[in-house]
Amino acid sequence: MSDPIPQPPHAPHGPAGLVPFDCETIVRRLWDYVDGRLPPVPHAEVEAHLAACRQCPPHFAFAQRLRASISAAAPVVADDDAARLRARVRRALDEALRRGLEIDGTDETSGTDGRDPAEG
């Protein structure tokens, strides 16, 4: 197992003077971390960095608050809403087919595209 990577002078340092991974690498993972999309190893690396770094935790806390605010404000689409939408689309398609029209505008009953052949 390797030792944590020494940080450049501008990076904050933990108690031993080392922070696992640099801040730039960790911040690039910020949204995937906040959204819970990081695989276990990168997730653990972010956790270790946040435990040792004095600069990054406020950025991650802000991202988590922003994500929570967006989630709270976004309309929730329930399964029954999606089912109702699917049913409406199916009814519209069935109605179009009942009237003898294909989705692309072709008239199924005459085999034409619905235009008057004399026009062109």
N, C-alpha and C positions, 0 to 999 in steps of 0.2 A: 504494500500500500504506500502510495507516495505522500509526501508532505504537502500541505497547502501551498499554493503558488504565492511567492512573495509579491507584494503589491508595489506599483510605482509610487513615487513620493506623494502624488495628489490623492491617492486612495486612502480612505480611513483604515485604521488597523485595529485588530482585536487585541486582547490582553497579551498575546505572545508576539505581537507585531506582524502577524500574518492573518490574512483573510482568505478562506477558500474561494477561489475564482475571483476575477476582477469585477468591479461594479458594472462595467459596460456589458460584459457577458451576461451577468445576472439581470440587468435591466432589459436586455433583449428578450429575456424569458418572462418578463413581467406579466403580460396579458395572458399568455398560456398558463402561467402559474395561477393567476387570479381566476381564470375560467376553469381551472381544474383539468387542463388538457395536457399537462406534462407527464411523461412516463415516470415511474418511480425513482430512477436514478437522478435525472435532472431536477425533479421535485426536491429530492433530498439535498442536492447541491445548493439549490436556492434557499432552502431552510437553513442549511449550515451557514451560508453567507449572511443571511439576515440575522442570525444569532450572533455573528461576530462583527458585523459592520454597523457603524454609527450613522452612516449617510443614507443607506438604501431603505431601511424600514419605513420612513415617512412617505417615500414614493409609493411603496407597495400598499401602505395604509390608505393613501389617497386613491389609488387605483381600485382597491376593494370597496371604498365608499362610493366611488363613481359607478362601479359596476352594480352595486346594490341599488343605487338611485335609479339607474337606467332600467334595471329589472323591475323595480317597483312601479315605474312610470309606464312601462311598455304594456300594451294590452295583452291579456292572456288569451290565447286561442285554445279553447277547450276542445276535447275530442269531438263533442257533439257539434261544435261550430264547423269543424272540418268535415264531419259527416253531412251536415246540412248543405255545405258548399258542394260536396261531391254529388249529392242528390239533385241540387239545382242544375248542375252541369249536365248530369245524365238526362234530366227532364228536357232541357233545352236541346240536347242532341237528339233525343227521341222525337221531339216535336219537329225538328228540322227534317229528320228522316221520314216522319209521317207525312209531311208536306211534299215529300219526294225530292228533297234537295240534299246534295252532299255537302259536307262541311266546306269544300273548296268552291262552292257555288255552282257546281254542275247539276243540271236537272236530271235526276235518275230516270224519270218517266219517259223522257224523249231522247236521252243519250246525248244531249247537247249541253252547251254551257249556259243556256238560257237566253242567249242573244238571238235576235231576229236575223235569219240567214240573208235576208234581203238588204240588211244594213251593212253587211260587210265582210 
